[in-house]
């Protein structure tokens, strides 16, 4: 009797473990497939543009059956939405870490522009994604708008900045950033030119030339080792 109960208990335990671990394994497989699709879309959108990329292209690049694509994303636009959310969230997270202990609005603006120029230089796919999707999807605005607008307001309020039209100044700074990133990706500039770019942005915001040059060349706050 005891032996039968013991065997039944072991069998039940094994069954319960299988039932609890199988979904985990399936979830890991699904997550891996989704990641492969997003990585494929990221590369293709960056290299040839969103409009030129088909769902068939993405599935082939990810080495996944075409029908399998639709298990994860109903349309190409859904892939793009997920990709933008994850891509922007990653860079905004890193930028937050760099700016976390900086109160000076001018230095915060400098850090933001230099960080994004360096990110594009370090990861060309990310940079081209930013460039190619900016016209239709306003990538620069998505990356910078809320954060940059808050820094600009703080700088104006404190007297650090002097601008006659804040929305225009914000849009112009984003356009300048995009132009510099394009130059970096084409080999016309390097990541080190991010400091000169940041200096120019600060000067357009009304920071005195000597002050703008000094702020734009302060060392970037380092990222934690696990985030670098």
N, C-alpha and C positions, 0 to 999 in steps of 0.2 A: 504493500500500500504506500509506504513512505517513498519507495523507489519510484513508483508510478507518479506520485505527486511531484517528486524532485525532477523527473524527466519532463513532466508537463510544464513545470516552472521554467526550466532551462529553455524549452522550445518556445515558450511564450516570450521569454526575455529576448531570445534571438529574433523572433518575429517582430517584436516591438522595436528593436534596434534597427532592423532592416527597414522598417516602415519610417523610422525617424531619420535615418541616414540617406535613404534613397532620394527624398526631395532635396536634401542639401546637395547631393551630387548632381542632381538635375539642375538645380539653381546655379551651381558653379558652371556647368556646361553652358547654360543659357547666357550667363553673364559673360563667359569667354566669347561666345559667338557674337553677342551684341558688341563687345569691345572690338572684335575683329572687323565688324561692319563699320563701326564708327572710325576706326583707324584707316580703313580703306577709303571711306568717304572723305576723311580729312586730307589724305594724300591727293586724291583725285580732284577735289574741289580746289585745292591749293595749286596743283600743277596745270589744270586745264580749265578751271572755272566751273561754277555750279550749273549753268545752262547746258554746257557741253557734256556734262557727265550724266549717264543714264543709270537706272537701277541695275540693269544688266552689267554695266561696267563695275559698279560697286560690289555686286555679288561675285563677279569673276575675280576682282582684286582681292577679296576676302577669302576666295576659294570655298564659296558656299553656294549651294544650289539656288537658282533663281527663286524657286518657290519658297525656299527657307527664309529669304529676305522678308517676306510678308508676315512671317511669324513674329517679327520684331518691330517693323515699321510699315504702316499702311502706304505711305508715299515717300518720295524723295524729300519733300518739304519737312516731313517729320524727322527724317535723319538729320537734316540741317538744323532744325530746332534743338534737337538733343545735343548735336555737336557744338552749337554755339553756346548752349547753356553750360556744358561741361568745360569747354575751352575757356570761356570767359570767367567762369567760376574759379578755375585753376589759377589764371593770371591775377585775378582780383584778390585771391587769397594770398598769393605771394607778395603782391603790392601792399596789402594790408600789413603783412609782417614787417615790411621795410619801413612803412610810415608810422607804425604803431606808437613809437615814443617821440615823434617829431611834432612840435607844436607850431613852428614857424610856417605860415602858409606858403611863403616863397620856396622854402626847402621842400615842402610836400609836393608842390608842383614840379620842381626840379626832379625829385625822386621818381614821380610818376612817369614823366617823359623819358628819362634816362633808362628806367626799368624796362619800359616797353620797347625802346630801341634795342636794348641789349637782348631782350627776349626774342625779337625778330632775327637778330644776328646769330643767336645761338640755335634757333630752331626755324630754319627757312620755311618749312611747311606751315608753321604757325604764322609766320610773317606774311607769306603769300595768301594764306587764308584770310587774314585781316585785310589785305589790299584788295583782293579779288571780290570779296563780299561786301566791301564797304559801301559801294555805290547803291546797291539795292537793299542792303540790310543794315546800313549805318553802324558798322562794327565799332568804329572809333567812338561814336556817341555812346554806344552800349558799354564800352569799356570804361570810358572816362566821365560821362556826363554828370551823374549824381555826385561822385566823389570830387570831380574837378569844380563843379558848380559850388559845392560847399566850401572848398578851399578858396575859390575866388571871392565868394561872399565874405568869408572870414578875413581875407586879405584887404578887401575894400573897407570893411568895418574898422579894422585896426589901423588903417592908414598905410599898410604895407604896399597895397596896390592902388593904382589910380587909372580907372578905365571909364570912358564915357558911355559905353554900351556893353554891358557884361555879356549878354547872350551872343553878340557878335564877336567879342573877344574870345569867348569860349569856343565858338565854331571855328574861328580862324586858327586857334591853337591846335585844334584837332586836325584841321587840314594840313597845317605845317608838319605835324607829327607824321601823318600818313605819307607826305612827300619825302621826309627823311627816311622813313622805313623803306619806301620803294628804292631810294638811292642806296641804302645799305644792301638790300637784296640784289641789286644790279651790280654791286661792287664799286659804286661811285663813292661811297662813304664807308666808314667802319663804325663799330660800336662806340669807339672812343669819341666820335663826332657827336654823340648824344649830349655831351657837356656843352658844346657850342650851340647846339639846338636849344637846350634848356636855357642857356643864357639869353638867347634871342627871345624866347617866350617870356621870360621874366622882364626883359626890357620893354616888350610890348604891353606888359601889364603895369608899367610905370615904375619899375624898380631901377634905381640909379645904375649906370653902366658898371662901375667898379664893384658895387654890391652884388649885382647880378652875376658878374664873372666869378666872384668868390663863392657865392652860394651854389652855383652850377657845378663847381669843381670840388665840393666837399665829398669825402668818401661816401659811397652808397652804404647805408646801413646793411650789414651782412644778413643773409638768410640763415636760419637754424640749419644745422647739418642735415637733418632729416627732411628738410624742405628744399634744399639747394638742388 
